[in-house]
Amino acid sequence: MVQFGTRVAMSPRGCEVGMKHILSGIVVVCLGVWGLVAWWPTFGMVMRGVVPFALFAIGLVAIAAGVRQLSACSAPPRADRPPAGAGGPGHEAAVPGPGGG
């Protein structure tokens, strides 16, 4: 188990890979900033097209999830499945913990 705040001994190879990731990340961030500055009008046009579509798609997914949840809550329990909390084959009965409860 890895705990936060603990140091893990790394091989020199692991440190090299980490440095390569950091350096490539810096290069990619710089290229991204340059691209945003150089092509800002185009970026704005793309965002004006993408954001409404993304909001529409996310809204459809939220509606579908809500309808599914409501239909699951309002549907009568199926005969092949015991009601929630009733246990059934393979389910252990609830055993009170120490102290009675």
Secondary structure as UniProt FT lines:
FT   TURN            4..5
FT   HELIX           12..38
FT   HELIX           40..74
FT   TURN            79..80
FT   TURN            84..85
FT   TURN            89..90
FT   TURN            98..99
//
